[in-house]
Amino acid sequence: MKYMAIIVSVLAAFVQTANAAEKISYNEEMYALGTVCGQGLACKSQKYHQFELLARALVVSKAANDQMQQDGMQRYTAGKVDAFMAMERNNFANCDIIREEFDNQKIFQSVLYSDGRIKLYDGTMITPRRPYTASKLYTKDREAFIKADAAYKKSVAIAKKNAQNAKQVPLYDASYESIAKQF
């Protein structure tokens, strides 16, 4: 599970590096951003809501058009859900390390302006294609972890119920022993 903390660091570096030698696509960046966010949520970081606000601003501001923004939000959400579920399956192992690394990311040195512009920690200014009211991007939900945990447990229960009700498939001996005796 120690690799999970390394994943957080690596993904955060990908997401936050504006001058990376090898650029990743918008959708890959949004998925990575969501993955980091999902780990922060799973580990109950105090800075989770601040990260969520900045991440959503990046999703909106970096999109070239409405369709790209919608796809980016879907990728962001998928990354967030996948990361949360992975942490849940691993019984939230190493959350203390992940939470510490999450809380010390450079993204928290970024500034989000009311019109949607973002000044990243390295001085890069990201201007959205259309100004928007940044305060409407995200409403702090104090029960975000509880809701995510309940959704995960509900999906696991449904999967178990479906598995119990599924038609049983007979398994046959794959050793071909009975056929070999014929020759």
ZIHUMO-V349133 format. One record per residue. N is the residue number from 1. RES is the residue in three letters. PHI is phi in degrees with one decimal (* if undefined). D_FIRST is the distance of its C-alpha to the first C-alpha in Angstrom with 2 decimals. Layout:
n:N res:RES phi:PHI d_first:D_FIRST
n:N res:RES phi:PHI d_first:D_FIRST
This chain:
n:1 res:MET phi:* d_first:0.00
n:2 res:LYS phi:-62.0 d_first:3.80
n:3 res:TYR phi:-65.1 d_first:5.23
n:4 res:MET phi:-63.7 d_first:5.48
n:5 res:ALA phi:-66.3 d_first:7.74
n:6 res:ILE phi:-66.9 d_first:9.43
n:7 res:ILE phi:-61.4 d_first:10.12
n:8 res:VAL phi:-58.6 d_first:11.70
n:9 res:SER phi:-63.7 d_first:13.75
n:10 res:VAL phi:-65.7 d_first:14.87
n:11 res:LEU phi:-64.0 d_first:15.83
n:12 res:ALA phi:-63.8 d_first:17.56
n:13 res:ALA phi:-65.2 d_first:19.40
n:14 res:PHE phi:-60.8 d_first:20.56
n:15 res:VAL phi:-66.8 d_first:21.77
n:16 res:GLN phi:-91.0 d_first:23.45
n:17 res:THR phi:-82.5 d_first:25.08
n:18 res:ALA phi:-78.3 d_first:28.60
n:19 res:ASN phi:-110.5 d_first:29.96
n:20 res:ALA phi:-65.3 d_first:27.32
n:21 res:ALA phi:-64.3 d_first:28.90
n:22 res:GLU phi:-116.2 d_first:27.61
n:23 res:LYS phi:-74.8 d_first:27.88
n:24 res:ILE phi:-101.5 d_first:25.75
n:25 res:SER phi:-69.6 d_first:27.56
n:26 res:TYR phi:-57.6 d_first:27.99
n:27 res:ASN phi:-65.6 d_first:26.15
n:28 res:GLU phi:-65.0 d_first:23.13
n:29 res:GLU phi:-64.4 d_first:23.17
n:30 res:MET phi:-68.2 d_first:23.46
n:31 res:TYR phi:-64.8 d_first:20.55
n:32 res:ALA phi:-62.9 d_first:18.33
n:33 res:LEU phi:-60.7 d_first:19.88
n:34 res:GLY phi:-65.0 d_first:19.18
n:35 res:THR phi:-62.1 d_first:15.49
n:36 res:VAL phi:-62.9 d_first:15.27
n:37 res:CYS phi:-62.7 d_first:17.60
n:38 res:GLY phi:-62.0 d_first:15.73
n:39 res:GLN phi:-70.2 d_first:12.64
n:40 res:GLY phi:-63.8 d_first:15.32
n:41 res:LEU phi:-65.5 d_first:16.99
n:42 res:ALA phi:-61.3 d_first:14.13
n:43 res:CYS phi:-93.0 d_first:13.44
n:44 res:LYS phi:55.8 d_first:17.25
n:45 res:SER phi:-65.7 d_first:17.96
n:46 res:GLN phi:-67.8 d_first:21.62
n:47 res:LYS phi:-97.1 d_first:22.06
n:48 res:TYR phi:-56.3 d_first:20.86
n:49 res:HIS phi:-66.5 d_first:24.53
n:50 res:GLN phi:-65.7 d_first:25.61
n:51 res:PHE phi:-62.8 d_first:22.95
n:52 res:GLU phi:-59.0 d_first:24.05
n:53 res:LEU phi:-63.3 d_first:27.65
n:54 res:LEU phi:-65.1 d_first:27.11
n:55 res:ALA phi:-63.9 d_first:25.06
n:56 res:ARG phi:-65.3 d_first:27.82
n:57 res:ALA phi:-64.0 d_first:30.40
n:58 res:LEU phi:-67.0 d_first:28.81
n:59 res:VAL phi:-58.4 d_first:28.81
n:60 res:VAL phi:-71.5 d_first:32.48
n:61 res:SER phi:-74.8 d_first:33.63
n:62 res:LYS phi:-87.2 d_first:32.26
n:63 res:ALA phi:-73.9 d_first:33.57
n:64 res:ALA phi:-80.6 d_first:36.84
n:65 res:ASN phi:-154.9 d_first:38.17
n:66 res:ASP phi:-64.4 d_first:37.63
n:67 res:GLN phi:-65.0 d_first:36.26
n:68 res:MET phi:-63.1 d_first:33.69
n:69 res:GLN phi:-63.5 d_first:32.71
n:70 res:GLN phi:-63.6 d_first:32.38
n:71 res:ASP phi:-62.7 d_first:30.24
n:72 res:GLY phi:-63.1 d_first:28.07
n:73 res:MET phi:-67.3 d_first:27.64
n:74 res:GLN phi:-66.4 d_first:26.70
n:75 res:ARG phi:-65.8 d_first:24.05
n:76 res:TYR phi:-59.9 d_first:22.78
n:77 res:THR phi:-64.8 d_first:22.69
n:78 res:ALA phi:-61.7 d_first:21.00
n:79 res:GLY phi:-63.3 d_first:18.13
n:80 res:LYS phi:-64.2 d_first:17.92
n:81 res:VAL phi:-65.8 d_first:18.05
n:82 res:ASP phi:-59.6 d_first:15.53
n:83 res:ALA phi:-66.7 d_first:12.88
n:84 res:PHE phi:-62.6 d_first:13.95
n:85 res:MET phi:-64.7 d_first:13.95
n:86 res:ALA phi:-63.8 d_first:10.44
n:87 res:MET phi:-66.2 d_first:9.38
n:88 res:GLU phi:-62.0 d_first:12.13
n:89 res:ARG phi:-62.0 d_first:11.21
n:90 res:ASN phi:-94.6 d_first:7.87
n:91 res:ASN phi:55.1 d_first:10.26
n:92 res:PHE phi:55.6 d_first:9.34
n:93 res:ALA phi:-64.3 d_first:6.53
n:94 res:ASN phi:60.9 d_first:6.68
n:95 res:CYS phi:-63.6 d_first:9.66
n:96 res:ASP phi:-63.0 d_first:11.85
n:97 res:ILE phi:-70.4 d_first:10.42
n:98 res:ILE phi:-63.0 d_first:10.26
n:99 res:ARG phi:-62.2 d_first:13.67
n:100 res:GLU phi:-63.3 d_first:15.13
n:101 res:GLU phi:-67.7 d_first:14.42
n:102 res:PHE phi:-61.5 d_first:15.65
n:103 res:ASP phi:-69.1 d_first:18.72
n:104 res:ASN phi:-104.2 d_first:19.64
n:105 res:GLN phi:-71.3 d_first:19.96
n:106 res:LYS phi:-67.9 d_first:23.37
n:107 res:ILE phi:-58.1 d_first:24.07
n:108 res:PHE phi:-73.5 d_first:25.11
n:109 res:GLN phi:-89.5 d_first:27.96
n:110 res:SER phi:-78.3 d_first:29.39
n:111 res:VAL phi:-121.2 d_first:32.53
n:112 res:LEU phi:-106.2 d_first:33.33
n:113 res:TYR phi:-91.1 d_first:37.08
n:114 res:SER phi:-62.5 d_first:38.91
n:115 res:ASP phi:-90.2 d_first:40.13
n:116 res:GLY phi:99.3 d_first:36.68
n:117 res:ARG phi:-69.3 d_first:36.66
n:118 res:ILE phi:-127.6 d_first:33.51
n:119 res:LYS phi:-104.4 d_first:33.70
n:120 res:LEU phi:-71.9 d_first:30.39
n:121 res:TYR phi:-57.2 d_first:29.35
n:122 res:ASP phi:-92.2 d_first:30.90
n:123 res:GLY phi:95.0 d_first:34.20
n:124 res:THR phi:-66.0 d_first:33.95
n:125 res:MET phi:-104.2 d_first:35.78
n:126 res:ILE phi:-108.9 d_first:34.84
n:127 res:THR phi:-109.9 d_first:37.75
n:128 res:PRO phi:-68.3 d_first:37.48
n:129 res:ARG phi:-66.3 d_first:40.03
n:130 res:ARG phi:-137.1 d_first:41.60
n:131 res:PRO phi:-61.2 d_first:41.46
n:132 res:TYR phi:-145.0 d_first:39.92
n:133 res:THR phi:-86.5 d_first:39.40
n:134 res:ALA phi:-63.0 d_first:35.88
n:135 res:SER phi:-67.6 d_first:36.02
n:136 res:LYS phi:-93.9 d_first:36.14
n:137 res:LEU phi:-70.3 d_first:32.84
n:138 res:TYR phi:-153.1 d_first:30.68
n:139 res:THR phi:-107.1 d_first:31.61
n:140 res:LYS phi:-59.2 d_first:29.25
n:141 res:ASP phi:-115.9 d_first:28.05
n:142 res:ARG phi:-65.8 d_first:27.12
n:143 res:GLU phi:-107.5 d_first:25.87
n:144 res:ALA phi:-59.2 d_first:23.60
n:145 res:PHE phi:-65.2 d_first:20.50
n:146 res:ILE phi:-61.6 d_first:22.71
n:147 res:LYS phi:-65.7 d_first:24.18
n:148 res:ALA phi:-65.8 d_first:20.96
n:149 res:ASP phi:-64.3 d_first:19.59
n:150 res:ALA phi:-64.5 d_first:23.03
n:151 res:ALA phi:-63.0 d_first:23.16
n:152 res:TYR phi:-63.6 d_first:19.88
n:153 res:LYS phi:-64.2 d_first:21.19
n:154 res:LYS phi:-65.3 d_first:24.55
n:155 res:SER phi:-66.0 d_first:23.33
n:156 res:VAL phi:-66.7 d_first:21.51
n:157 res:ALA phi:-63.6 d_first:24.78
n:158 res:ILE phi:-63.8 d_first:26.87
n:159 res:ALA phi:-63.0 d_first:24.90
n:160 res:LYS phi:-65.8 d_first:25.32
n:161 res:LYS phi:-63.6 d_first:28.98
n:162 res:ASN phi:-63.0 d_first:29.55
n:163 res:ALA phi:-67.0 d_first:28.07
n:164 res:GLN phi:-70.0 d_first:30.44
n:165 res:ASN phi:-87.8 d_first:33.37
n:166 res:ALA phi:-72.1 d_first:32.79
n:167 res:LYS phi:-67.4 d_first:35.43
n:168 res:GLN phi:-78.4 d_first:34.63
n:169 res:VAL phi:-102.1 d_first:34.94
n:170 res:PRO phi:-69.1 d_first:36.57
n:171 res:LEU phi:-101.3 d_first:34.86
n:172 res:TYR phi:-111.9 d_first:37.25
n:173 res:ASP phi:-67.3 d_first:37.22
n:174 res:ALA phi:-96.3 d_first:36.12
n:175 res:SER phi:-82.0 d_first:37.48
n:176 res:TYR phi:59.9 d_first:40.92
n:177 res:GLU phi:-62.7 d_first:42.55
n:178 res:SER phi:-67.5 d_first:45.30
n:179 res:ILE phi:-74.7 d_first:46.16
n:180 res:ALA phi:-63.2 d_first:46.25
n:181 res:LYS phi:-68.8 d_first:48.93
n:182 res:GLN phi:-74.6 d_first:51.22
n:183 res:PHE phi:-103.0 d_first:51.54
